[in-house]
């Protein structure tokens, strides 16, 4: 098939490249000329394992191209995907949908013939219906040269695994406006390979499709905050939250995934999505339905402060103390520092008077844009050298596998906080380290 992908950020660029990998002819579009130029030259403007190879392979094969020209987009295909951002509104919990709305405003007046626009962006419920109404208005104003159908096809990408999640999805959800629709058949053609592999294909109404992604994220956030709430109790009574999580995780109604107690969640999705979900529930009159998500959010934010408090307990005072924070990205295998717990902790420690040094394998440049005044190490050894306290804040493999004896030769004091509960405690203690962790009595 021929298709366009509008928006070439993390979601859009990944979707465009992977659709081309599946054999489709794809044109990506964005208003950011620098981003488009980078992509046309095979450079991915963010870190995602495996994506550069997919991008280069399909550019060379001629199945993939990028542009800033909406006229070219309108002529190129009759199937379009929206992959622009929906950030949190300034001063509000609500999602900012202006970029999604701008796609409809810019594209629809240029269209002729029958077109299907699949939304992939995470939006408040009711957005698709409003976009359909506006698309119909714009088509009429342009002389009814085009018939435009809005459908919703939410994404379920995990940063670090986005290529696999796009090419081999665990489910496909398509929301359509009614029985008189061409969107379902178009989606079946787009995802033909996945359907041949018996991937679940769920066709529903627009509102349900819009709610699927935010509901999934709200559930995952709740599960993470649940175990972190329990870890607060564990710390007080002297229990071990990691053993507790193992024990309850054997119950197949619960499962062990997302029961990793520690510094909590961050990134560009979970925090903003649960807040937007709460805001939209209030707008539609379900004010009480999601109030528990406020506590989910609050528990998550308390984990960051707990690391700062634990640092103060270990050091006595933070003023002038040399602290190394291992990690800046919100999760490993990513350079995304949006709402990063690691970077938030580093910033709070610095504001409290500590001398903070950061190292991350991929997120250093993005971190510098957020906190340019912090000290950034050139290597892991450089980060450890002279530290009076080390905090493991992002569970990169090289941090989890760090040799405690080698690290001991570099630091000034052998103190470490395992903010992700991923280090072999016995090995670190045997090497002479004072080690603390969230939810454990060590």
N, C-alpha and C positions, 0 to 999 in steps of 0.2 A: 504493500500500500504506500501511498504518498501521504505524508502528514506534516504538520508544523507543531513546534513546541514553543510556546510563548513564555519568556522568562528563562534565563540561563544561569540562575544561581545553582545552589546545591541540588535542588530537586529537578529543575528544568534541564540543566546540562547532563545530569545522569540519565534522565528519561530519554532525552534526544539521542545520546550516544548508544544507549542500550536498545532502543527501538531500531536503530540502524544495524546494530549487531544481530538483531533478529531477522534482518533482511529487508526492512522497510526503507523507503527513501524519505529522509527527514531533513527539514529545514528548521533551525533554531533561530529565534529572534529575541533581541533585547535592545533597550534604548541606550545601554552602556557600550559605547564604541570601543573602549579599551578592552572590555571583557570579550566582546565579539572578535576583536582582532586576535586576542590571545587564543581563543578557541579555534579560530580558523587556522592558526599556526600550530595546533596540536598541544597547546599549553592549558592545563586545567588550573583555574585560579583558586583552587582550594585543594586540600589533601583528602584523597579517597583512594584506598588501595585498589589497584586493578583498572581504574577508570582511564588513566592516561593511555594505556595500551589499547583499550577499546576505542577511545577517541581517535588516536592516530590510525588505527587499522581501518576504520570506517571513513575517515577523511580520504585516505589513500584509495579506497575502493570506490569513492565517488557516491556513496550512499548518504553522506552527511555533509551539510554545509550550514553556515550561520550568516545572519544578516541583521541590519537595523531597519530595513525597508519593509514597512507594512504592506505596501502595494505588491511587493513580490510575494509576501505571505498569502495575500488574498488570492493571487493567481496560481500559487504552487499546489494547493491541495484543498480538499473539501472536508477534511478531518483535522481538527486543531485541539491541542492540549494547552491548558493554562497551568503554568507552574511558577507563578510569581509569589512573592512573600506576603504574609498576613501578620505583620508584627503587632505587638501589644500597643494600643494607643497611648500616647503620652498623657499621664495624669489619670488613667483609667485602666480597668482590668480588661475592657473590651478589645476585640480584634480590630485592626485597621484594615478595611477591605478596599481601600482606594485604588490599590494597584490592580486588583482583580477587576474592579469596575472600569478602570482605564483601558484594559484590554478590550472590553466590549465596545467602549466609546470609540476607540481607535480603529478596530478591525471591522466591525459590522457594516459601517457605511461604505466600505470598500469592496464588500462581497457581492458576488453574483452567482445565482444558482442555489443548489441545496447544500447546506453546510451543517456539520455537527461540531459543537464545541464541548469538549470534555474538561471539566474542572478537576484538577488534581490538588490544588491548594486547600489547606485546612481552613474552613470558613464557618461562621455562625450559621446554625440552622435557619433556613429561610432565604439565604443568600441566592441560591440557584434560581428559585422562583422569581425573585426580584430582578435578577440578571436576564431571565427569559422575557419578563415584561419590558425591560429596557431595550433588549435586542429587537423585540417586535416593533417597538416605537421607532427605533433607529432605522430599521428596514423599511418601514412605511414612509418615513421622512425622506429616504433615499430613492423612493419610487417603487418599492416592492420588487426590486431586482433580485433579492435574495430571500430564501427561507432558512431561518437559523433555529436549530434545536440545541438547547442547553441540557447537558447530562452531567452527572457527577461520578467521578472515578477516583476515590481517595487513594493516597499513597500510604504505604506502610514500610518505608525505608528505615533501616538501622544504619546510622553513620558507622563506617568501617566495613559494612557488608552490603552497601547499596547496589552494587553491580549484580550480585547474586540475587538480592531481593527483587530487583526489577526483572531479570531474565528468568528467574525461577521463583515466582511469588508463592507464598503459602496460601493466598486466596485472592480473588479478584472480585471487587464490589463495583457494581454499576447502578447508579440511580437514574431513573428515567421519569418523564413527566406523565406517562399514561400508556395505554395500550397502543395508541396510534403513534409509533415511534420507530425510527431507523437506527437509534443509538445502540440498541442491544446487538443487532447484527453487525454493525461497524465494530463494536468492541470485541465481538467474537472473532472477527477477521484480524484485528490488531493483535490479540492475544492467542492466536491459533496454536502456536507452539506450546504454550503453557496448558491450553485446554487439551491438547493431545496427550499431555502428561498427567491428565486427570486432576488438574488444579481446580479446587472448588470455585464455582462461578455463581455469584449471588446477584440477582437482579431485583431491585427494590425501588421504592419511590425516592424522590429527590431528598426529602427530609431525613429519611433513615440513612441514606448514603452519607449525608453531611454529618450525621451524629456518630457514625461508626468510628471514625478516627479519633475524635475528641473523647469518646467513651472509652476506647482502648487505652489512650494515654492517661485518662483519669484513673482507670483501674490500675495500671502499672504504677503510677505515682502513689496511689493509695497503698499498694502492696509494699513499696519501698518505705514509705513513711510509717507504715504499721510496724515493720521490723525495727526501724529506727526509734520508734516510740518505746517498743519493748526493750531496746538496748539501753534506754535511759533508766529503766527500772533495773536492768541487769547490773549496770554500773553501781547503783546504790546498794543493792543487796549482795553483790559479789558473785553473781551468776555469769555464765559465758554465753553471749548471744550467738556466737557461731555454732556452738554445739546445739543450742536451742533451735536454731534455724535448720540444722541438719535433721533434727528429730522430727519437727513438724513437717519438714519438706518431704518426708517419706509418705505422707498422706497424699494420695493422688488427687484428692479434692483441693489441695493447697499447692503442692509442688515446690521445688527448691529454687526455681528461677526467680530473680528479683527479690530474694530474701537476703541479699548481701548487706548487712548493716554497715554503716560507715558515714562518709561525708555527705551522702545524699545525691539527688539528681540535679542536673542543670541542662544546658544546651538551648537550642532554638525552638524546641517543641514542647516538652512536658510542662515547664513552668508557665509559658504563655498560654498553652492550650487549656490547662485546668482553670486558669484565671478567666479566659474568654468564655469557657463553658459556664462558669458561675455567673458571669455577667449576662450572658444570653438567657440563662434560665430565669434570671430576675426580670429581664425584658419581656419574656413571654408569659410571665405570671406564675412561674414555678419557683418562687423565691426561696422556699424552705427545702426544696429537693436536694440541692447540692451544697448546703451550708457546711457539711462535713469537709468539703474540699478546702475550706479556709484553714482548718486544722492540719490537713495534709500539707498544705503550703507552709504553715507555721512550723511544723515539726521539721520539715526539710531545711528551713532557714536556721533553726536552732542548732542543727548539726555543725554549721559553720562557726557559730559562736562558741560551741563546745570545744572545738579544736583550739581556738584562741585561748579559752579559759584553761584548757589542759596544758598549753604551752606555758602559760603564766605559772601554773602549779609546779611544773617541772623546773622552771628557770628562776622562780622567785619574783623576778621583775623582767619585763620585756625591753625596757629602755636600754638601747645600745647593744642588745644581744644579737649575735650573728645567727640568723635562722635561714636554713635552706629549705625551700619548698620544691619538691619533686613533682612536677606537673603543672600545666597551665590550661590545657584543653579540658573540656568538661568530661571527656571519656577517652580511653586509649584508641589508637588508630584513627584519630581525627585531629584537625587543627582548629576546631571550632571552640572559641572561648566565650561564646554568648552565655551569660548567666552561669559561668563556670564556678563551681564551688572552690576549686583549687585557687583560682585567681582571686576570688572574693576573700579567701583566708589570707592570702599573701598581702592583699591591700589592707585588710584590717590589722594585721600584725605590723605593717609599716606605719599605719596611722597611730598605733599604740607605742611607737618609738623604737621598734626593732629595726635592725639592718637586715633586709630581706634579699636573698638571692634566689633566682628561679632558674630551673632548667626543664625543658620539655623537648622531646625529639622532633616535634613538628609545629608546635603552636607558638614559637618564640616571637615571630614577627607580628602575629595578630595580638599577642599579649602586650607587646610594646606599644601598640596603638591605644590600648586601654589604660595601661599603667606605665607611661614612658619614664617615670622617675625611679622605678625599681631597678635593681641590679640583675642583669641577665648573664648567666654563665655561658661559656663557650662549649662546655662538655660536662658530662656527669661527674668526672673527677674534679673538674674546676668548680662545680657547684658544691661538692662536699668539702673541699679544702678549707679548713679553718672554722667550720660550722660548730656552733655550740648546741644546736638542736636541728634535727632533720625531720621533715614532715613529708611522708609519702601521701600525696593528695590525688594523683591520677595513676591508675594501675597499669601503666605501660609494662610490657614484659621485661624490659631491661631494668626496671626498678624492682619488680617482684623477684628477679633473679640475681639481684645485687649481692655480691659476696660480702658478708658482714666483717670478715677479717680484713679484706682489702679496704673497705670503707673506714674501718677503725684507724687505719694508717693515715688517713687524710683529714679526719675531723679533729677539732680541738677537744670536744667532749662527746662521749659515746651515749647520746640520747636520741631516741627516735620515736615519733608518733606514727603508727600505721593507721592512716585515715581511711583505709579501704579494707582492712582485715584480710590482707593477702600474703603477709610475710610469715615464714616459718619461725615462730616465736622462739622455740627451743634453740635453734641455731644462732639466733641473734643474742639470746641471753648467754649462751655458752661462749660467745665471742666477747662477752663483757659489756654488752649494751644494756642500758636501761630502756625498756620498750613499753610503750603504752598504746592502747587501742580503744576505740569506741565500743562500749557495751561489754567490756571484758575486764576482769580483775587480774591484772598482771603485775 
